[in-house]
Amino acid sequence: MRKHIILFFSALLLLFACKQGSAPKGIIDEDEMVHLLTDIHIIDGSLALEPGTDSLYKFGTGRYVYLFKQYHTDSAQFKKSVKYYTTQPEEMMKMYDEINKLLQAKTDSLNKVIAAEALKARTEEAKAMKKAEKLKQDSIAKARQDSIKHANALPKK
């Protein structure tokens, strides 16, 4: 009988240990965490481009504090949430698939803007070159007319 009671409580303990429910209280929900991590990775990338070795201290702290305020959280809750999600590898992989999609969409959007600006600059440069060529041709034509007028105005011998 004792073996059956131990076996029953062991199975019960195992069932409760394997329970996959919702996140504990104080954990940032998954959708918000995806957007927060996306923004954090963008900040990390911008800090990597900053010159100097102490760019995190100079520029990063304020950016992270501002970001946490936007998401109505703080660094302690963020760390607790990251710790929780790292124990849930399947959820974390899904989150990072979504983060990669968001970052790729932002990269594509920026590339479109850069390409449009480059096309606009090339178009404006081509217009400026055409205008300069027209001015050059007009000044040559005017110089010819002036020289013809000047030659006609000279006394004939």
QUIVENFEN-V98838 format. One line per field, one symbol per residue. phi: phi as a letter, one per 20 degrees, with the letter a starting at -180 (. if undefined). psi: psi as a letter, one per 20 degrees, with the letter a starting at -180 (. if undefined). burial: 1 if it has 9 or more other C-alpha atoms within 8 Angstrom, else 0. A space follows every 50 residues. Layout:
phi: ???
psi: ???
burial: ???
//
This chain:
phi: .ffffffffffffffffefddffffneffffffffffffffffgffffef fnedffffdfgfffffffffelbbffffffffffffedffffffffffff ffffffffffffffffffffffffffffffffffffffffffffffffff ffeffee
psi: hhhhgggghgggggghhjpnbrqrqjpprgghhghghghghggghhhhip qqhkhggghgghggggghhhjlarhghggggggghiimhgghggghghgg gghgghgggghggggghgggghghggghgggggghghghggghggghggh hhiqqq.
burial: 00000000000000000000000000110001111111110010001000 00001100111011101110001100110110011000000100110110 01100000000000000000000000000000000000000000000000 0000000
//
